[in-house]
Amino acid sequence: MSNGKSSSTIGRRSLLKLGAAAGATALAAPFYARNAFATGGSVRVLGVTTVALPDWQGFAADTGMEIEFTPINSDPGFYVQEVVANEVGDDYDVFIFDGGIEDRLGESGHFQAIDGGSLSRWAEVSEEVKTSPLLLGTGGEQYGAPIVFNADSFGYYTDEVGDGAEELSWGTIFENEKLMGKVAIADTWLTALPSAALYLIGKGAKIADPSNMTPQEAAMVVDFLIEQKNVGQFRALWHSYEESVDLLSNQEVLAIECWEPVIKQLQGEGKRVRYANTSEGYSKWMIGAYLPSQAEGERLERAYTAIDWFLGGRYGAEIAVSRGYATANANAALKFAVEQGWSDDQRGAIEDNITKVERKMAAAHYWQNSSPDHVEAIESEWSRFKQA
């Protein structure tokens, strides 16, 4: 089983160079970028890969600014390392990270609270969404603005697993003799541990909250995962979007815990793959935009302009079609597609996406939590699994 690990200790100057080089491989197409502040109208964003669009021409047309987007993997430990130790708030105007990280970086003073009055579209976002615990500090501070959200599961080849007409169990990934050695999971405790916990809950395990496990609960889940690792259930741990695409595309694995855009990309290439509806629940997540504490003056104004654009119809429509994600302003996305004369298929994809997300969000479990109460114990247990 592959156990490689991407570094989380690169310096902030090298990260800028790495991000520019990684863009061509991390995204389906290169991001739209030029030298930062070349015309005094650029905004620099450090964000999770899958919130990026294939290009940023619409952003430039709507805002009059250019965007320099540096893609990164979804990894709370990496966020903390870069923001705290490497002080990347000096270099970026907006962070787009997994919701929940504000409990660590907002409370420590590395994020500044968002002023809804500085966002023209803030009133269009429902209170239920913008007051999600994945965006608020422990004292109720509005550290994050919602960018995209979804409910993740796993992808699979229909010829090997099923046509997707019925819900599938997470056991497809974690305990399946037919797929033994043909399964991959993400190399992050953030999703792998609670998703495995979902499966064990379905089998009767007593776990109160998969996303906020006690040390004892986390140890029980890792004991199970080590057993499955030892019998050869897992072919690989994946670390990047491109790696997860490649694993499934070349059929090195037949099922994989992954992000939905992986499946949309491969379906577009004619692969017979589907994204699972699960019986035990989903990994429900929200990615938010955060303001580094260093942003002020014109930097801060540009940051608010960028966040406001992400809350608008163009971004919502484009990300729904390209990634299958919902935004906090789904009605604006549909309205934009209609006004721009998008095809019936494209408008239908947006409508279907809205319905899909509403259905998945109604499931009992679980909201991703990048700052569980016992995060150090959970991280230690994940290390124990990887080292086993």
C-alpha positions in Angstrom: 0.0 0.0 0.0 1.3 3.4 -1.0 2.1 5.5 2.1 3.8 8.6 0.5 3.1 11.9 2.2 3.2 15.4 0.8 5.3 17.9 2.8 3.7 20.4 5.0 6.8 22.3 5.9 7.7 24.2 2.8 8.3 27.9 3.3 5.9 30.6 2.2 8.1 31.8 -0.6 8.6 28.4 -2.0 4.9 27.7 -1.6 4.1 30.5 -4.1 6.4 28.9 -6.7 5.1 25.4 -6.0 1.5 26.5 -6.3 2.2 28.0 -9.8 3.9 24.8 -10.9 1.2 22.6 -9.4 -1.7 24.4 -11.1 -1.3 22.7 -14.4 -1.6 19.2 -12.8 -3.8 19.9 -9.9 -6.6 21.4 -12.0 -8.3 20.2 -15.2 -6.9 23.4 -16.9 -4.5 26.1 -15.9 -5.8 28.8 -13.6 -5.9 32.4 -14.8 -3.0 34.3 -13.2 -0.3 36.9 -13.8 2.2 38.6 -11.6 0.6 39.7 -8.3 -0.4 43.3 -8.3 1.1 43.9 -11.7 -1.7 46.4 -12.4 -2.7 47.0 -8.8 -5.8 44.9 -9.3 -4.8 41.4 -8.5 -6.1 39.3 -5.6 -4.0 36.4 -4.2 -5.9 33.3 -3.0 -4.5 30.2 -1.3 -7.3 27.6 -1.7 -8.3 24.0 -1.8 -7.9 22.7 -5.3 -11.5 21.8 -6.0 -12.9 25.2 -5.5 -11.0 26.4 -8.5 -12.6 26.9 -11.8 -11.1 25.7 -15.1 -10.3 29.4 -15.8 -10.9 32.7 -14.2 -11.9 34.8 -17.1 -15.4 35.4 -15.7 -13.8 36.7 -12.5 -11.7 39.2 -14.4 -14.7 40.3 -16.5 -17.0 40.8 -13.5 -14.5 42.4 -11.0 -11.9 44.1 -13.2 -9.3 42.2 -11.2 -7.0 39.3 -11.9 -6.8 36.3 -9.6 -3.7 34.5 -8.6 -5.0 31.2 -7.2 -2.5 28.8 -5.6 -4.1 25.3 -5.2 -3.4 23.2 -2.1 -4.5 19.9 -0.8 -7.3 19.6 1.8 -5.3 19.2 5.0 -6.0 21.0 8.3 -2.5 20.3 9.5 -1.1 22.0 6.4 -3.3 25.0 6.9 -2.1 25.5 10.4 1.6 25.0 9.4 1.4 27.5 6.6 -0.7 30.2 8.4 1.0 30.0 11.7 4.6 28.9 11.2 5.1 30.2 7.6 3.0 33.3 8.0 1.4 33.0 4.5 -1.0 35.7 5.5 1.8 38.1 4.5 1.5 36.8 0.9 -2.2 36.0 0.4 -5.3 38.2 0.6 -7.9 35.3 1.0 -7.7 31.8 2.3 -10.2 29.2 1.1 -10.0 26.3 3.6 -12.2 23.6 5.0 -14.8 24.9 7.4 -14.0 24.3 11.0 -10.4 25.5 10.8 -11.5 28.9 12.2 -11.7 27.3 15.7 -7.9 27.0 15.6 -6.9 29.9 13.4 -9.6 32.4 14.2 -9.4 32.0 17.9 -5.6 32.3 17.7 -5.8 35.7 15.9 -4.6 34.5 12.5 -8.0 35.2 10.9 -10.0 38.4 11.2 -13.7 38.4 11.5 -15.8 39.0 8.3 -17.9 42.1 8.1 -21.1 41.1 6.4 -21.8 44.8 5.7 -18.8 44.8 3.3 -20.4 42.1 1.1 -23.2 43.2 -1.2 -24.5 39.7 -1.5 -24.4 38.7 2.2 -28.1 39.2 2.7 -28.8 36.7 -0.1 -27.1 33.9 1.9 -29.5 32.1 4.2 -28.9 32.4 8.0 -28.8 28.6 8.2 -25.8 28.5 5.9 -23.8 31.5 7.1 -24.3 30.6 10.8 -23.0 27.0 10.2 -20.7 25.9 13.0 -18.1 25.3 10.3 -17.9 29.1 9.7 -18.2 30.5 13.2 -15.8 30.8 16.0 -16.5 29.2 19.4 -17.8 32.6 20.6 -20.0 33.1 17.5 -17.6 35.3 15.5 -18.2 35.2 11.7 -14.7 34.1 10.6 -15.8 32.4 7.4 -18.0 33.1 4.4 -19.4 30.0 2.6 -17.9 29.2 -0.7 -19.0 25.7 -1.6 -20.5 22.7 0.2 -21.4 19.1 -0.6 -21.7 15.7 0.9 -18.9 13.2 -0.1 -18.9 9.5 -0.4 -17.0 7.3 -2.8 -16.7 6.5 -6.5 -16.8 3.1 -8.1 -17.0 1.2 -11.4 -20.5 0.2 -12.1 -19.5 -3.0 -13.7 -17.8 -4.1 -10.5 -20.0 -2.8 -7.8 -23.5 -2.0 -9.1 -25.5 0.4 -11.3 -26.2 2.9 -8.4 -29.9 2.4 -8.3 -29.7 1.7 -4.6 -27.8 3.1 -1.7 -24.5 1.4 -1.0 -22.8 0.8 2.3 -19.4 2.3 3.3 -18.5 -1.4 3.7 -17.8 -1.2 -0.1 -14.7 0.7 0.8 -13.7 -0.6 4.3 -14.7 -4.3 4.3 -15.3 -6.0 1.0 -13.7 -9.3 0.0 -14.6 -8.8 -3.7 -12.7 -5.5 -3.8 -9.9 -6.5 -1.5 -6.7 -4.8 -2.7 -8.7 -2.7 -5.2 -9.7 0.1 -2.9 -8.2 3.5 -2.0 -8.9 6.0 0.8 -7.8 9.6 1.3 -4.6 10.1 3.3 -6.3 12.3 5.9 -7.9 11.5 9.2 -10.4 14.3 8.4 -12.5 12.0 6.2 -11.1 8.5 6.4 -11.6 8.0 10.2 -15.2 9.4 10.5 -16.2 7.6 7.3 -14.9 4.3 8.7 -16.8 5.2 11.9 -20.0 5.6 9.9 -19.6 2.0 8.7 -19.0 0.7 12.2 -22.0 2.7 13.5 -24.1 0.9 10.9 -22.8 -2.4 12.3 -23.8 -1.4 15.8 -20.7 0.4 17.2 -21.4 3.1 19.9 -19.9 6.3 18.5 -21.7 9.4 19.4 -20.3 11.8 16.7 -18.0 10.4 13.9 -16.6 13.9 13.4 -15.8 14.5 17.1 -14.7 11.2 18.4 -13.3 10.5 21.9 -9.8 9.1 22.0 -11.3 5.7 22.9 -13.7 5.8 19.9 -10.9 6.9 17.5 -8.7 4.0 18.8 -11.5 1.5 18.1 -11.9 2.8 14.5 -8.2 2.6 13.9 -8.0 -0.9 15.4 -10.6 -1.9 12.7 -8.7 -0.1 10.0 -5.4 -1.8 10.9 -7.1 -5.2 10.8 -8.4 -4.3 7.3 -5.0 -3.0 6.2 -3.3 -6.2 7.4 -5.6 -8.4 5.3 -5.0 -6.3 2.2 -8.2 -4.3 1.9 -6.5 -1.1 0.8 -4.4 -0.6 -2.3 -3.3 2.9 -1.7 -3.7 6.2 0.2 -4.1 9.1 -2.1 -2.8 12.6 -1.4 -3.9 14.8 -4.3 -6.8 15.2 -6.7 -4.7 14.1 -9.7 -3.6 11.0 -7.8 -7.2 10.0 -7.0 -8.1 10.5 -10.6 -5.3 8.4 -11.9 -5.9 5.5 -9.4 -9.5 5.1 -10.6 -8.9 6.0 -14.3 -6.3 3.3 -14.8 -8.3 0.8 -12.7 -5.5 0.4 -10.2 -8.5 0.6 -7.8 -12.2 -0.1 -8.5 -13.6 1.9 -5.7 -12.2 5.0 -3.9 -13.1 7.4 -1.2 -12.9 10.6 -3.1 -14.3 14.0 -4.1 -17.2 14.1 -6.5 -15.3 16.1 -9.1 -13.1 13.0 -9.6 -16.2 11.1 -10.8 -17.5 14.0 -12.9 -14.1 14.2 -14.7 -14.0 10.5 -15.4 -17.6 10.4 -16.5 -16.7 13.1 -19.0 -13.9 10.8 -20.3 -16.4 8.0 -20.9 -15.5 5.9 -17.8 -18.3 3.8 -16.4 -18.1 5.2 -12.9 -20.6 6.6 -10.4 -20.6 8.5 -7.1 -22.3 6.5 -4.4 -25.4 7.2 -2.5 -24.6 5.8 0.9 -26.8 4.1 3.5 -25.0 5.2 6.6 -24.4 8.8 5.8 -22.0 11.2 4.2 -18.9 13.3 4.8 -20.7 16.7 4.7 -18.4 19.6 4.4 -18.3 23.3 3.8 -15.3 25.3 2.4 -15.2 28.8 3.6 -13.3 32.0 2.6 -11.2 33.5 5.5 -9.4 36.8 5.8 -5.8 36.7 7.1 -5.3 39.1 10.0 -2.6 40.9 7.9 -5.0 42.0 5.2 -5.9 45.7 5.5 -6.4 48.8 3.3 -6.6 48.1 -0.5 -5.7 44.4 0.1 -8.7 44.0 2.3 -11.0 45.8 -0.2 -9.9 43.5 -3.0 -10.4 40.5 -0.7 -14.0 41.5 0.0 -14.6 42.0 -3.7 -13.3 38.5 -4.4 -15.5 36.9 -1.7 -18.5 38.8 -2.9 -17.9 37.4 -6.4 -17.8 33.8 -5.0 -21.2 34.4 -3.6 -22.6 35.4 -6.9 -24.4 33.6 -9.8 -21.6 33.1 -12.2 -19.3 31.2 -9.8 -22.3 29.2 -8.5 -23.3 28.1 -12.0 -19.8 27.3 -13.2 -18.8 25.3 -10.1 -22.1 23.3 -10.1 -21.6 22.2 -13.7 -17.8 21.6 -13.5 -17.6 20.1 -10.0 -21.1 19.2 -8.8 -20.9 21.5 -5.8 -23.5 23.8 -4.3 -22.9 27.3 -3.2 -24.6 29.5 -0.6 -26.5 31.3 -3.4 -27.9 28.5 -5.5 -30.9 30.5 -6.8 -28.5 33.1 -8.2 -26.6 30.4 -10.0 -29.7 29.1 -11.7 -30.8 32.6 -12.6 -27.4 33.4 -14.1 -27.5 30.2 -16.3 -31.0 31.1 -17.5 -30.1 34.8 -18.2 -26.9 33.7 -20.1 -28.9 31.2 -22.2 -27.1 28.1 -21.0 -28.2 24.8 -22.5 -31.0 22.7 -21.0 -28.4 20.2 -20.0 -26.4 22.8 -18.1 -29.4 24.3 -16.4 -30.7 20.8 -15.6 -27.3 20.0 -14.0 -27.6 23.0 -11.7 -31.2 22.0 -10.7 -30.2 18.4 -10.1 -27.3 19.6 -8.1 -29.5 21.6 -5.8 -31.9 18.7 -5.3 -29.0 16.3 -4.6 -27.3 18.5 -2.0 -30.6 19.1 -0.2 -31.2 15.3 0.0 -27.7 14.5 1.2 -27.6 17.2 3.8 -30.7 15.7 5.3 -28.7 12.6 6.3 -28.0 12.3 10.1 -24.2 12.0 9.8 -21.8 13.8 9.6 -20.4 17.4 9.3 -16.6 17.4 8.8 -14.8 18.8 11.7 -11.2 19.9 11.3 -11.0 20.9 14.9 -12.4 18.1 17.0 -12.1 18.3 20.8 -9.4 15.6 20.9 -7.6 16.4 17.6 -4.2 15.5 19.0 -5.3 12.0 20.0 -7.1 11.6 16.6 -4.0 12.6 14.7 -1.9 10.2 16.8 -4.3 7.4 16.0 -4.2 8.2 12.3 -0.4 8.0 12.5 -0.7 4.6 14.2 -2.8 3.4 11.3 -0.3 4.6 8.7 2.7 3.1 10.5 1.0 -0.3 11.1 
